Amino acid sequence: MLNIESLRQVELFSTLTDDQLGWICEQGKEVWLEPGEYHRRTGDPADQVFIMIDGEVQITQPIGTQEIVLVTYGAKTFFGELPILTGETTYWACGKAIQPCHILELDKDKFWQMLATMPTVTTSILQTMAQRVQELQSMSQQREKLAALGTMAAGLSHEMNNPMAAVRRGIGELQKLFPQLPSLALKLSQQQFNPQQIEYLISLQKEVIERQEKATQLAPLAQCDLEDNLIDWLDDHDVNDGWKLASTLVSVGLKEPDLEAITQQIPAQALGDILAWLEATLTGLGLLSELEEGSNRVSELVKALQDYSYMDRAPVQEVNVHDGIESTLKMMQHKVKEGVIINRSYGDLPRISAYGSELNQVWTNLIDNALDAIGENGEITIRTKCENEVVLIEIVDNGYGIPTEIQSRIFEPFFTTKSVGEGKGLGLDIVYKTVVGKHKGDVRFNSVPGNTCFQVRVPVEISSVNS
């Protein structure tokens, strides 16, 4: 039977707690394979991810009459996440054991739950995914959309750095704070407070917590001046280490008159202990708020990824075009510079029958190109309207435009105007194949310097154009 120590040796899970590792062990299913046995075949449902405890599996893809080796996964490796994160419903490659294998399989709904509740795992998976996507894209042209998703995963990984840094900082500060709380409580208990004073302290704690919830951030210079004044007051009243308390007290709006009011209610010798107690309370609550904000941000990013990929939905479904565009913009937020303006002019659109995740790839490529065209300053306008049985989506930018001499080639596979290493020339090819080939729609554009407009028309019902 698998134990948590075996799971901890997998690099992806090395920082998880015993409870988290235990949860993964409980939710997973163990399988054993002998050399030559297939783990998964092309076309099998893509409904699980895998943790290789021991052994080695070779991933191959049939190209014509050949089996092309894509990658080999060895012991202590996490794999199988790409089809789920890209919205595939079946595996497009085979996995065969080349050594005796011990594998833990985790259902996709548990995988999403793991991403939402274990931020460190999410960040690592997205970073690894970006690398794997780039490798697989160069080996398998039929999976072009992985290239865009690889960039997206790298961007999400970048977006997660800030909330994850806040979470790590908060945990570190709380670890320092909690050992101090018993000694602070002990010092207060040694003070001879009467019932009225105890009631006052309870009311005072409630008041400063409410102040913290409503507080707004001060300008740095104003904060510094108030702290200096408060430190002087604390020194005059024989409060030890007043410089450690001043910043937190000032941040919730406590000034000298507020502290003077406190001295009217409690013994002078207890002032330092009371202020240290209040400062610890406020600091702890502030850190918990940061942890909540950071974890919520990670959950939002995971939800955006899930919405973007149309996870757990049929290949063709009723799609809200505006929701797809908005989830795409969320996923691309890391690329939107401070000087960029995105305008929306949405019409009244019906839900359409479409391949949702693939349409999101269309919006991704068109918006990505528009962002590249405008650089750090410019505008992108997204307009939608309904034209009888067709919806029209226009993505307009005021960038440098597409040179006239290459306009006839922009939908060609592998044709790119970007520098070597920056573009693979697949973006507009994907757009054309998805809209025209898969949805029986239409793509056209007009471009002059300062105004490039891509128009995408998609039928409301795929069946109406395929019948």
Secondary structure, 3 states (H helix, E strand, C coil): CCCHHHHHCCHHHCCCCHHHHHHHHHHCEEEEECCCCEEECCCCECCEEEEEEECCEEEEEEECCEEEEEEEECCCEEECHHHHHCCCCECCCEEEECCCEEEEEEEHHHHHHHHHHCHHHHHHHHHHHHHHHHHHHHHCHHHCHHHHHHHHHHHHHHHHHHHHHHHHHHHHHHHHHCCHHHHHHHHHHCCCCCHHHHHHHHHHHHHHHHHHHHCCCCCHHHHHHHHHHHHHHHHHCCCCCHHHHHHHHHHCCCCHHHHHHHHCCCCHHHHHHHHHHHHHHHHHHHHHHHHHHHHHHHHHHHHHHHHHHCCCCCCCEEECHHHHHHHHHHHCHHHCCCEEEEEEECCCCCCEEECHHHHHHHHHHHHHHHHHHHCCEEEEEEEEEEECCEEEEEEEECCCCCCHHHHHHCCCCCCCCCCCCCCCCCHHHHHHHHHHHHCCCEEEEEEECCEEEEEEEEECCHHHHHC
